[in-house]
Amino acid sequence: MISKKMENMVANSSAIRAMFEEGNRLAKIYGAENVFDFSLGNPNVPAPEAVKKAIIDLLNEEDPVVLHGYTNSNAGYEDVRQAVAESLNDRFDTAFSGKNITMTVGAAGGLNVILKALLNPGDEVITFVPYFGEYRSYVNNYDGVLVEISPDTATFQPKLDEFEEKITPKTKAVIVNTPNNPTGVVYSEDTIKKMAAVMEKKQKEYGTDIYLISDEPYRELAYDGVEVPYLTKYYDNTVVGYSYSKSLSLPGERIGYLVIPDEAADSEDLIAAANVATRILGFVNAPTLQQKVVKVCLNEKTDISFYDRNRETLYNGLKDLGFECIKPEGAFYLFVKSPVEDEKEFCASAKKYNILLVPGSSFGCPGYVRIAYCVAHETIVNSLPKFAELAAEYK
């Protein structure tokens, strides 16, 4: 009796979650220490101590009726939004104010809010393969059409020639995710400048507005001094979606924000639409306690040296075993080429050794697998002998 749209969504339910649930099942049989679950991007580094202190202080000092009540605006507490804006201005030399910020239920909630605000049925949203598979569902929620740009598997930087060819009068938005899930690639400043030039050209050609939606939950997870460009500085019609899930290790708290700059076309209407979308999608407002927490902790950071050590150990270990993958510059994923064309077959083989991987087809890119290395370092080290046994099957 469920809707036809939901029938399809249930049938194609996330392979990532399915693998995570399989990991829990195997752990009960073999013991958690003998299962190497690389399926879910769930941070294993604890939140900074300042987060715990902020929560305790707020609970002890704030009026609970106010602290746990609705916000005056669906966009969130005014002081929190202003603090976020000022923090961004300090870091990126921008000129935002509180009105440009909408607090959201994580980056996922933010993406749904902005897509709800923008899309008419049949509008096209472009994204670059490989991409976070939930983009399909988010665009489908509002009867949009997701248009994929095929991958450059040598660099995993966007193919801008194909991008230009696939922009049409129906193109309403482009979603980019850098640092990228699942590859860990950071889109270079040169890439961003060229992408912006293509979009400016197409806006003039078609007389339309095309919005660039920058999905940034991994912004702070960048290694080796790599700079992650802040996209509002390169293209006026940019909307930024951010989450504290990774930067403060708060994935389950569901707190993030949208940035809708004054420079974006119809920005006042878009800000108003995001405010209303937050309410009518059922979020009402972002979690109030967590809004207050992130205001206190805007300058706090998760120690990414733990992820960096895992990155180096796993990347070098797999390369030594003959696996092919690009070295990630950010996030906490490796995107590894399957030794056989059908990567789902490879995932099934890996499971014999209690290694849980996610097939690349979940990200629109068959022939690869994603490994989430946000796990205990011991898990990485102990998995390598099992990866060696797995590699031996394909030699």
N, C-alpha and C positions, 0 to 999 in steps of 0.2 A: 504493500500500500504506500510505500515511500515514493517520493517524486522521481521522475525519470532522470532528472539531472543528478540527484543524489544516488540513484542506482549506479550510474557510471562512476561517480566519485568513490563510492564504497568499493566497487569492483577494482578500481585503480588506486586503492588506498596506499599510503606511503610505504615504500619498501624499506625506508630508513627505520620507521617505527616497527615494522614487522621484524627486522633484524634485531632491533633492540629488545623486543619481547622474546625473540628466540634466544638471545644472550642470557636473559633472566632464567629461561627454562633450562638451558645447558648448565648454568652456574649451580642450580639446585642438584643436578645430577653429578657433575664432575668437580664442583667446588669453584668458587669465583676466581681463585688464583690460577686455575687451569683453563680458563676461558678468556680469549683475547678479543674483546668486543670493541671494534673500531667503528661502530655503526653510527652513533649519535654524537652530534656536536655539543655535548653537555660539559661545560667547564669543570675540570677537576681541581683547579686552583681555587682556594677559598676566597671569599670576598675580603677586601681589606678590613682590618680591625676597626677602622673608623666607621665602617658601615654598621657594625654591631653596636658601637658606642652611640651612633646617631639614633638608631632605633630605640635603644634603651632610654636615652635622654629625652627623645620626643614623647615616648610613652609616659615617662615620669613627669615631664614639665608642661606638656600641652594639655589644653582642655579636651578631654576625650570626645565630647560631643562635636566639637569643631574638627578635631583631628580625623575622626572617622565619618564625618558628614560629607554631603555633596559639596563640590566646589561651586562658587558663584557662576562661573562660566564653564561650559563643557570643555573648553580648551585647557582648563587647569588653573591652578593658583597663579594669580598675577605676579606675585613676588618670585615664584619659582621660574616662571617663563622669562621674567626679566633677568634673573640670575643666569639662566642658560644662555640667553642672548649675549649678555656681557662676557661670559666665558668664551663663547665662540668668537666674539669680536677681538678679545685679547689674543686668542690663539691663531686666528686666520686673517686678521686685519679686515674684518667685515664690518657692516654697520647695521646690524639687526637690533630690533627692540622687542620687548615682550610680545607685542601684537603679532610678530612674525613666527612665534613659537606656538605649536599646539602639542600639549602633552598627550601621549598615546599609550595604548596597551601594548607595549613592545613595538619593535619594527614591523611585525606582521600586522598588528592593529593599525599602525600608521599607514602601511601600504594599502590596506583595505579602505581606510578613510579617504586617502587621496584618489584612489581609483573610483570609489563611489562618487566623489565630488566631480570627477572629470569625464567619466565614460558614458556615452550613449550606446545603446545596442548596435553592434556592428563596428564600433570604433576599433582601430588596430593599435596594439601595444607591441613594440619591438623589444626583443631581448637577445642576448648573445649566448650561444651554446658554448660550453655547458653552463647551466643556470640552476638556481635553487628551484626544485620541481614544484613547489607550492605556488610559484608565479602563475602556473597554468590555472590552478583553482581560483586564485585571487582575481585574475582577469575574467574568468568564466563566471564568477559570482555576479558580475555586472553586465553579462552578455557581451563582453568584448571578445576580440579575436587576438590570440597571441601569435606573433610572427617571429620565427626563429632565424637568426643569422648563423650559418654553419661555422664550425670551429676551425681555427688555424691551429692544428695540433702540434706545430713546431714551437709556437710561442704562447698560445692561448690569449694573445692580444686580439681585440675585435677586428674582423675583416671589414674594413671601411668601404671597399668598393662594392661588396655585396650589400652592405648597410645602405649605401646611397641608392642602389637599385631598388631596394624593397620599401623605401619610404613612398607612401602614396598620399593622395588627398584625405584618405581615411585615417592616416597615422595620427594618433592623439598623444601618445606618450612613448618614451623609450626608457626601459629599466636597465640600469647598470649596477653592478655589485663589485666593488673594489675596496679592499682586498676581496678576492673572489672565493665564493663557495661554489664548486668544490676544488678549484685548482690551486688556490693560494696565490694566484698571480695578482700583481698590482698594475692597474692600467697606467701607463706612463703619461707624463704631462703632454708629450708630443701627441700621443693617441687622443687625449682629451681635447686638445686644441683642434685637431683635425676632425674629430667627431662633431665638435661644436660648429665648425665651419660648414660641414655637410648639412647640419640641421638648420643653420641660418639660411643657407642657400635654398633649401627645400621650403622653408617657411615663406620666403619671398616668391618662389616659383608657384606655390599653390595658394598663397594668400591665407594660410592657416597658422595656428599656434601649435607648436609641438613641444610638449613638456618633457624634460629630462628628469627622471626620478632616480635619485642616487640612494641606493639601499646600503647603509653603512654600519651594520652591526660589528664589523671587524676592523673599523678604522684604526683603533689603538693597537691592534695586533700586527705590527710590521717589524721586520727584522733587518739586521745589517745596515741600519741607517737609511733604509728606503723611505722616501717621502711619498705620502698619499695625497694627491692634489685635492683641494677643496673646490668642488665643482661649480658652486655659485659664482666663482670668480672668473669663469670661462664662458658661461652661457647664462643669459638673463632668465630664461624660462626653466630654471632648475628648482626642483623641490628635493629637500634632503630628508630621508627617513633614517632615524638613529635609534639604537637600543643600548641600554646599559647591561644587557645580558652577558656580554663578553668582557667589556671594559671594567665592570665591577663584579663580574661573576654572579649575576642575579637573574639567570634565565627564567626561573619560575616565578619571579616577582612581577614580570610583565610590565616593564616601565621603559618608555622611550619618548621620542618627540618627532614632530615634523617641523622643518623650517620652510616657510613660504615667504620668499623675499619680496620686498616692495617692487623690485625690478621685474618680477614675473608678470606676464600678461594677465589682466583682470585680477590682480592680486587681492584686492579688497573682497571681491565676490568669491574668490577661491578660499580665502581665509574664513569667510562666513560659511561657505559650503562645508569646509572641513569641520567647523564647529558643530554644525547641524548633523553631519554624517557621523560624528563621534557619538551623538545622542541616539540617532535613529538606527544605527547598527547594533545598539544595545550595550555599547561600552559605557555610556552615560558620561563618565570621565575616567581618566587614568587613575589607578590606585592612589588614594590621597596620602597615606603614610609614606609610600615609596616616592611620591613627588617631593615630600619634605626631606626624605633621606638623601635623594640625589642632589638637592640644593646644597646640603651640608657637605656632600662628598664630591663636588664638581672637580676638585683638583686631585682626587685620589685615583690611583691606578692599580690594576692587578699586576702582579709581578710576572711578566711574560717570559722571564728567563727559563722558567719551568717548561713552557711550550717550546722555546728555542732549543733547549737541550734535547727534548723529544724529537724535534724536527731533524736535528743533525744526526742523532742516533739512528732514527728510522730511515731517513733518506739514504745515508751512507750504507747502512746495513742492507737495504733492499737493492741498491745499485751494485754492491759487491756480490749479491746473489744473482745478478743478471737481469733484474727487473728494470723497466724503462719508466721514468717519470721526470717531469720538470721540477726543479727545486723551488718550493714555494717561498715567496717573499713576504707573505702575510697569512692571516687567519690561522687555522690549525688543522689543515687537511693536506694530504698527498693525493694526487690524481694519477693513478698508476695504470700503464697500458697492460691490458690483459694479454697473456701469452697465447690465448686462443681468441678467435673472432667473437665467439659467444661468451661475453663476460659473465653471464649468469651461470654458465657451466663452470667457469673458473671460481665463482663465489661458492658454488655447491662443493667443488673440490676443497676449497679452503675450509669449509665447515667441517670436513672430516678431521681436521686438525684443531678444531674449536677456534678457528679464526673467522671472525664475522666482518665481512666487507659489504659495501653497498654498490650495486651495479650502476655503471655509468648511464644506462638508459633512464634511470630515475632523474638524471640531470640533462636529458636530451642528447646524450653522447655515448652511444653504445661502443663497446670495445675497450672500455676503461672501468676502473673501480675506484671508489673513494675510500680513503682510510682517514678516520678522524683520530689524530694523535693527542687529543686532550684527555689523556689517560695517565695513570701512574707510570713513572719512569720504569718501574720494575715490569710493568706489563709490556712495554716496548722491548726491553732487554730479553725477557723470557719468551717473547713471541718469535724472536729471530731464528732460533733453532727449528721452530715449527714452520716458519716461512722457508727455511732451507729445505725441509722435507717436501714442502709444497712445490718449491722450484724444481726439485729433482724429478718430479712427475712430468715436467715439460722439457726435459733435456734429452 
